Amino acid sequence: MHDDFRTANLLGAATLALSDVVVAGATRAASTSSSGAAALVVLSTDPGLSVTELGRRVGPSQSAAARMAGSLERQGLVRKEASWGGWVRLRLSDLGKQAAHTLLACRSELLRQTLSHLDDGEREQLGTLLSKLLTGLDRKPGDAEKICRLCDRSACVEGGRSCPVGQRDREHRASRDCDHG
């Protein structure tokens, strides 16, 4: 019998260590906070989000999201655009686009260095296992945005593949729509 407590403990240590490395690298690359770095990545794939929606996807409260957006604007990374009904939309500036690109490249390199300790077969097996773990973590509609807030979305969908978290989120939404339809 396998020692599930040990495996769980190892998973916890590995995820915490990877999180520390990735967040430190991302914040250094973007010269901003971890939520600011996540905001840059989110806005790089979904430009024009409101401060409220950006906060929902990145994690801080509405007031913290507003402060974060203000900070990113003062750094010249985002610009605010007026929209209908008094809403404010956020878009990356050219500097913000470059920061998001640099941040994702840094993140990717750090993670590839971590994977270099595994052979090809082990990396493939790990990819399968991580897909399963991530779909289990995506429990309700909207979780995908938080889970993937620092992801390079193109990496999961190149070659005709589908992001396991995005697929699970679509299934949640379809199920909810059927329940209410």
C-alpha positions in Angstrom: 0.0 0.0 0.0 1.3 3.4 -0.9 1.8 6.0 1.8 -0.9 8.6 0.9 0.1 10.9 3.7 3.7 11.1 2.5 2.6 11.7 -1.1 0.2 14.4 0.0 3.0 16.0 2.1 5.4 15.8 -0.9 2.8 17.4 -3.1 2.3 20.2 -0.6 6.0 20.9 -0.3 6.5 20.8 -4.1 3.5 23.1 -4.8 4.6 25.6 -2.2 8.2 25.6 -3.5 7.1 26.0 -7.1 4.7 28.7 -6.1 7.4 30.6 -4.3 9.8 30.3 -7.3 7.2 31.2 -9.9 5.7 34.1 -7.9 9.1 35.6 -7.1 10.2 35.3 -10.7 6.9 36.8 -12.0 7.0 39.7 -9.6 10.6 40.4 -10.4 10.0 40.2 -14.1 7.0 42.6 -14.0 8.3 44.8 -11.1 5.0 44.5 -9.4 3.1 42.5 -6.8 1.9 39.0 -7.3 -1.7 40.1 -7.9 -0.3 42.8 -10.2 1.6 40.2 -12.2 -1.5 38.0 -12.4 -3.5 41.1 -13.6 -1.0 41.7 -16.4 -1.3 38.1 -17.6 -5.1 38.1 -17.4 -5.3 41.4 -19.3 -2.9 40.1 -21.9 -5.5 37.5 -22.9 -8.7 39.3 -21.9 -8.2 43.0 -22.6 -10.9 45.4 -21.5 -12.0 43.8 -18.3 -13.6 46.0 -15.6 -11.7 46.4 -12.3 -14.4 44.3 -10.6 -14.0 41.4 -13.1 -10.2 41.6 -12.9 -10.4 41.4 -9.1 -12.6 38.4 -9.3 -10.2 36.6 -11.6 -7.0 37.6 -9.7 -8.3 37.3 -6.2 -8.2 40.6 -4.3 -11.3 42.3 -2.9 -13.0 45.1 -5.0 -11.1 47.8 -3.1 -7.8 46.0 -3.3 -8.4 45.4 -7.1 -9.0 49.2 -7.5 -5.8 50.0 -5.7 -3.9 47.4 -7.7 -5.3 48.8 -11.0 -4.3 52.3 -9.9 -0.8 51.2 -9.1 -0.5 49.4 -12.5 -1.7 52.6 -14.1 0.8 54.8 -12.3 3.6 52.4 -13.4 2.4 52.9 -17.0 1.4 49.2 -17.4 -2.3 49.7 -17.9 -4.6 52.4 -19.0 -8.2 53.0 -18.0 -10.8 53.5 -20.6 -14.3 54.8 -19.9 -17.1 52.5 -21.0 -20.9 52.5 -21.0 -22.7 53.1 -17.8 -19.7 54.6 -16.0 -17.7 51.3 -16.2 -14.0 51.6 -16.5 -12.2 49.0 -18.7 -8.6 48.2 -18.3 -6.2 47.6 -21.1 -2.4 46.9 -21.2 -0.2 49.7 -22.4 2.7 48.7 -24.7 4.9 48.6 -21.6 2.3 46.4 -19.9 2.2 44.0 -22.9 6.0 43.8 -22.8 5.9 43.2 -19.0 3.3 40.4 -19.4 5.4 38.8 -22.2 8.6 39.0 -20.1 6.8 37.6 -17.0 5.4 34.6 -19.0 8.8 33.9 -20.5 10.4 34.0 -17.1 7.8 31.7 -15.6 8.1 29.3 -18.5 11.9 29.1 -18.1 11.7 28.6 -14.4 9.2 25.7 -14.8 11.1 24.1 -17.7 14.2 24.2 -15.5 12.3 22.4 -12.8 11.1 19.8 -15.3 14.6 19.2 -16.6 15.1 16.8 -13.7 12.6 14.4 -15.3 13.1 12.3 -18.4 10.6 12.5 -21.4 8.4 9.7 -20.1 8.3 11.1 -16.6 7.3 14.6 -18.0 4.6 13.1 -20.1 3.2 11.1 -17.1 3.4 14.2 -14.9 1.5 16.2 -17.5 -1.3 13.6 -17.4 -1.4 13.5 -13.6 -1.4 17.3 -13.3 -4.3 17.5 -15.7 -6.3 15.2 -13.5 -5.3 17.1 -10.3 -6.2 20.4 -11.9 -9.6 19.3 -13.1 -10.3 18.2 -9.5 -9.4 21.6 -8.2 -11.8 23.3 -10.7 -14.9 22.8 -8.6 -17.3 25.5 -9.8 -17.8 27.9 -12.7 -15.2 30.7 -12.5 -12.5 28.7 -10.7 -10.6 28.4 -14.0 -9.8 32.1 -14.1 -8.2 32.0 -10.7 -6.4 28.6 -11.2 -4.9 29.9 -14.5 -4.3 33.5 -13.6 -0.5 33.2 -14.2 -0.7 30.6 -17.0 0.5 31.0 -20.5 -2.8 30.0 -22.1 -1.3 29.3 -25.5 0.9 26.5 -23.9 -2.1 24.4 -23.0 -3.9 24.7 -26.4 -1.1 24.4 -28.9 -1.2 21.4 -31.2 -5.0 21.2 -30.9 -4.9 20.3 -27.2 -7.5 21.6 -24.8 -6.7 23.2 -21.4 -8.0 20.7 -18.8 -9.1 23.5 -16.5 -10.8 25.4 -19.2 -12.6 22.3 -20.4 -13.8 21.5 -16.9 -15.0 25.0 -16.4 -17.0 24.8 -19.7 -18.5 21.6 -18.4 -19.5 23.3 -15.2 -21.1 26.2 -17.1 -22.9 23.8 -19.5 -24.3 21.8 -16.5 -25.4 25.0 -14.8 -27.1 26.2 -18.0 -28.9 22.9 -18.4 -30.1 23.0 -14.8 -31.5 26.5 -15.3 -32.7 25.9 -18.8 
